[in-house]
Amino acid sequence: MSKDSGSKPSIQQIFDSMEYGPVSEGKSLAEAWLLDNVENFGPFINGKMKSSPQSEKTTLVSTGVNFSVCFMLDKDEDYSASVSASSNAFSKWAELDGHERASIIYSIARQLQKHISLLCEVEALSRGVQVGNVRELDVPAAIRTFYYYAGWAQLIKTELKEWKPHGPVAAYTSGSAPLSSLAMIIAPALAAGNTITLLPHVSNCLSALLLAHICTASGVPPGVINVVPQDHSDEMLCPVVHDNQVRKVAVVGSPCLGRSIFSNTLDLQQNHVMLLNGCVPMIVLDSADLDAVVDCVIDAAWINQGQDPWALRLLIVQESVYSALKSKLTARIKSLKTGSTFEKMADVSHSVADSSISKKLKEMLTIDPSSEVVKPSASNSDDWAPTVIFSSAPPSVPVLRAIDVCPAVHVVAARSAKEAVGIANHCGGGMAASIWTESSAFAWESALQMQTSTVWINSHGLLDASIPISGRNFTGSGSFLGKEGLLEFLKPSSDSTAYLLQSYPSASTSLLPLVPSATEISAVDQTYKLFYGGGHKRPNSNTYRTVLGANGESIAVVPEANRKDVRNAVEAAVKVRQGWWKRGSHNRAQIIYNLAEKLKARESHFARCLQTLYQNLDLKKCEQEVNECVNLLFHFAAICDKAIQSTSQVANGGLPVVVMREPLGVIGVVCTATACSALADLITLIGAAIAYGNVCVVVTDLERSTPALELAQLLEVAEIPGGVINILSGGAISLLPTLGGHMDIDAVWCTGHLHKLSAILKEEISKSNLKQNWVMERVLSPLKHRHVFEMKASQSKAIWLSGLASFGS
């Protein structure tokens, strides 16, 4: 067929070329819906479209790739109105019976099934993706998600009766977020009893507006779902949560969007759950079916134009099959056909929502100009086409550290399976990865070594509403889908604490003296030291402070740690984190039981230490706190081998999936001077961390550091391996930025002043990896909130066991 679209080929030319002519899918339903609403397009607030009159505050925005809709938007006024509507509707929606909410969510799923064609066409018009991809993947996934959480809404009053909704939720999605990402936010939020304000990117808001219309038509009360598109082209300038009415923030999209939202809510205390685009690797070992790998690469990388958060970005091939795979993949890429969104015969659409993708790709290629670039031979557009880059650069160069910016696949070689896993963990974002091999042993061992929340074996991109997917490291934090995704939108209904004293002295805020008075120095000097790496160390600054009592007398002389001590303690913890997890749950339980025995044997000593610290409490109450600490240690030892680990059968396809809990890694624990119970709070946080296989670095404020330093002396005889628990005393507020900004720290737990700690912690985290953070004014009781501690101290991992050789012929 002639390449000139203006000339019509003759019959002879058609028979000579034998090329297929253009076969287009219909888009009449979407165009009709858009034309019916074009007069009233605008934010969806309180159950209807809001048409903003033009004024100095309003901005003209244009949305869609294949169909442009222009409307006026007043960012501040519309956002405030949507949050107010969400707040007003929250109480009635949360008070509904579980069955009533389940009926409404079930009705949403049914209505989505009735409007599949309309949803597919609107999504294709909005984002420019192939309408066939949306019909086969996104819309069925969204429908399945609403059905799944309709079931949880029915069961929530009986299965999760100790939980309650957060309140109004703000959800941000970038221009590349697919329709299924809206469902994985809206469905669990509604099932939990929250109301929600969606803030989609203006280039991708049509699907969100249509989904809000369908939800309202399904019986969702006005104000429960609101949609306010973002009126900008730079995601760094997106509207941010600026009041405390919003209690939960969800983000799905680009890392730029996630960091912007996180850093702009520093002064607030909202919980965040984020799933951000990252480098998703695929490992191909020498026993893999290369033909199947090539077909999977095409689907994994460019279904939805590669705009899914889990789209393939990095292909790691074992050297023994690198040449064979390269030739097969090159031939397949060159034969790909690009075309319009609604062209049935096109493999990939050349339309993308992000107009800057071509520019980003050119900039990336300049970093490694020696790489071999392969594109389709016959492309219908010069703007964008599927691109494979056979890179000659080592994995450490920037081109492989920032390959999430555009849908291109980088191919690198690895000498062994171990090296391939190392490259994937080094370059991967932490969300997902896939492994191709016919050896079940290699597949399982490699999957366990992958530092990602989802691992697909001999497949890629499989999702189900019952299986969680989480962001880790640079790809966010928290979980979507599954029961874990529902718990993200719930919080404990009670605030019972680990152990709360009826009265306790307020810590002195003045600078502690460096040298005690001569009359307060004991005959035999008792020198406390920092404890990390299994040994007692003097502080790097060689500085000690005197802890004063309520009457100004000297209680103890304690070491003052600085940033160097924090880094040394983190280094010691990193060395042993894998060994502590591999010890097994039974061995960890025995060690924690042993620690409880040693604490019980020194009960009177610790009680006197607490009495000296508190001063206004009698010895009996201090003994009660020590006994409570022994009880807490027994509790954590008991649950070591009771952590969730189960196998789930996926409804669609019947593929077996192993869902397990893994430790976070290194947890930084900060106990400020405002902590209620100096020893019980410390034991609760340390016990929860190590019981689930983590190691920890503890920083206690100088004023209340004596129980922690006494505990450090007990760790040596309790057979706890060196580096598992590291205890430092110092200025907790001054050392928190070092701890929060350290790249080897996977989570930070703080107890004390909520506002001050949240602001410091979020500022440092927004500059580094997006580690989990948990700030508590009072430490919750693990006896009553076991599931909360399990969520905070561990993370889910799903391994999809599809197509292993042991299950084949």
Secondary structure, DSSP 8 states (H G I E B T S, - for coil): --S-TTS---HHHHHHH------B---HHHHHHHHHHGGG-S-EETTEE------SS-EEEEE-SSS-EEEEE-HHHHHHHHHHHHHHHHHHHHHS-HHHHHHHHHHHHHHHHHTHHHHHHHHHHHH---HHHIIIIIHHHHHHHHHHHHHHHHHHHHHSTTEEE--EEEEEE-TT--HHHHHHHHHHHHHHT-EEEEEEBGGG-HHHHHHHHHHHHTT--TTSEEE--B--S-GGG-----STT--EEEEEE-HHHHHHHHHTTTTS--EEEEEE----EEEE-TTS-HHHHHHHHHHHHHGGGG-STT---EEEEEHHHHHHHHHHHHHHHHT--EE-TTBTT-SEES--S-TTHHHHHHHHHHHSTTSEEE--SS-S-SS---EEEE--S-TTSHHHHSTTSSSEEEEEEESSHHHHHHHHHHH--SSEEEEE-S-HHHHHHHHHH--SSEEEES--S---TTS-EE--GGG-SSEESHHHHHHTTEEES---BS---S-------S---SS--GGG--SS-----EEETTEEE--TT--EEEEE-TTS-EEEEEE---HHHHHHHHHHHHHHHHHHHHT-HHHHHHHHHHHHHHHHHTHHHHHHHHHHHH-SS-HHHHHHHHHHHHHHHHHHHHTTT-S-EEEEE-TTT--EEEEEEEE-SEEEEEE-TT-S-HHHHHHHHHHHHHHTT-EEEEEEEGGG-HHHHHHHHHHGGGT--TTSEEEEEE-HHHHHHHHHH-TT--EEEEES-HHHHHHHHHHHHTTS---EEEEESS-B-TTT-HHHHHHHHEEEEEEEE-S-GGG--
